[in-house]
């Protein structure tokens, strides 16, 4: 049984405009269903973050933040699946599985709490029979080497800080329906 509700807007269209650059993946495709490798274990998946590569970030980029957000979760504020902060500007890709809690992120990068209340990637797990959900995997080019956050920061707090430090975003948006 599908929940009858409108599709949420693109969450990034609600923020101040910034530049863009390119993100690609060997694991996920824009507009296509996520593979089971990127789906949460509770939904029969492997819970591994997808491989991401990016290029074309603007001059002045001093670090990156990688996030995964589901605006279609059946709650008012959407659902944060992944937040990796302070990725060095010299980094242009993350391998599959980089979102694991025991993964070695480059430089001084680290994960903050997702809405699963864990410091790692939490895969797609929409309610059975719900509308297709969109998963916005976003690489944010940031104008500071380190956001003033620690591992206990909420996704909302990181997002708030990004509003003041994002130079550009690279977005790939696969979907998932369970």
Residue pairs with C-beta under 8 A, 6 or more apart in sequence:
1 129
2 129
2 130
2 131
3 74
3 127
3 129
3 130
3 131
5 74
5 131
7 72
7 131
8 71
8 72
8 78
9 71
10 71
10 136
11 69
11 71
11 78
11 136
12 136
12 138
12 169
12 171
15 163
16 163
18 166
18 167
18 168
18 169
19 58
19 141
19 167
19 168
19 169
20 168
20 169
20 170
20 171
21 54
21 55
21 56
21 57
21 58
21 139
21 141
21 168
21 169
21 170
22 54
22 55
22 56
22 170
23 52
23 53
23 54
23 137
23 138
23 139
23 170
23 171
23 172
24 52
24 53
24 54
24 172
25 50
25 51
25 52
25 53
25 137
25 172
26 50
26 51
26 53
26 96
27 35
27 37
27 38
27 50
27 51
27 96
28 34
28 35
28 38
28 50
28 137
28 172
28 174
29 172
29 174
30 172
30 173
30 174
31 173
31 174
31 175
32 174
32 175
33 174
33 175
33 176
33 177
34 50
34 123
34 124
34 135
34 174
34 175
34 176
35 50
36 44
36 45
36 46
37 45
37 46
37 48
37 50
37 96
38 45
38 46
38 47
38 48
38 49
38 50
38 123
38 124
38 135
38 174
39 45
39 46
39 47
39 123
39 124
39 125
39 176
39 178
40 47
40 122
40 123
40 124
40 125
41 47
41 123
42 125
43 123
43 124
43 125
43 126
43 178
45 123
45 124
46 123
47 121
47 122
47 123
48 96
48 97
48 99
48 100
48 121
48 123
49 68
49 82
49 94
49 96
49 97
49 98
49 99
49 100
49 121
49 123
50 96
50 137
51 93
51 94
51 95
51 96
52 66
52 93
52 94
52 137
52 139
52 172
53 92
53 93
54 64
54 92
54 93
54 139
54 170
55 92
56 170
57 64
57 89
57 139
57 141
57 167
57 168
57 170
58 141
58 167
58 168
60 143
60 167
61 89
61 141
61 142
61 143
61 167
61 168
62 89
62 142
62 143
62 144
62 145
63 85
63 86
63 87
63 88
63 89
63 142
63 144
63 145
63 146
63 147
64 87
64 88
64 89
64 91
64 139
64 140
64 141
64 142
65 83
65 84
65 85
65 86
65 87
65 139
65 140
65 142
65 147
65 158
65 162
66 82
66 83
66 84
66 87
66 94
66 137
66 138
66 139
66 140
67 80
67 82
67 83
67 84
67 136
67 137
67 138
67 140
67 155
67 158
67 159
68 80
68 81
68 82
68 121
68 135
68 136
68 137
68 138
69 78
69 79
69 80
69 81
69 135
69 136
69 138
69 155
70 78
70 79
70 80
70 81
70 124
70 126
70 133
70 134
70 135
70 136
71 78
71 134
71 136
72 78
72 126
72 130
72 131
72 132
72 133
72 134
73 79
73 126
73 133
74 127
74 130
77 156
79 115
80 114
80 115
80 155
80 156
81 114
81 115
81 116
81 121
81 122
81 123
81 124
81 135
82 99
82 111
82 114
82 120
82 121
82 122
82 137
83 111
83 112
83 113
83 114
83 155
83 158
84 94
84 98
84 99
84 105
84 109
84 110
84 111
85 109
85 110
85 111
85 112
85 146
85 147
85 149
85 153
85 158
86 107
86 108
86 109
86 110
86 145
86 146
86 147
87 94
87 105
87 106
87 107
87 109
88 106
88 107
88 108
88 109
88 145
89 145
90 106
91 106
91 107
91 109
94 105
97 103
98 105
98 121
99 111
99 120
99 121
100 120
100 121
101 111
101 118
101 119
101 120
103 120
105 111
108 146
110 119
110 151
111 119
111 120
111 121
111 151
112 119
112 149
112 150
112 151
112 152
112 153
112 154
112 155
112 158
113 119
113 151
113 152
113 153
113 154
113 155
114 120
114 121
114 122
114 155
115 122
115 155
116 122
119 151
124 133
124 135
124 176
124 178
125 178
126 133
126 176
126 177
126 178
127 178
128 178
129 178
130 177
130 178
131 177
132 175
132 176
132 177
133 175
133 176
133 177
134 173
134 174
134 175
135 173
135 174
135 175
135 176
136 171
136 173
137 171
137 172
137 173
137 174
138 169
138 170
138 171
139 169
139 170
139 171
140 162
140 166
140 168
140 169
141 166
141 167
141 168
141 169
141 170
142 162
142 165
142 166
142 167
143 165
143 166
143 167
144 165
147 158
147 161
147 162
147 165
148 161
149 157
149 158
149 161
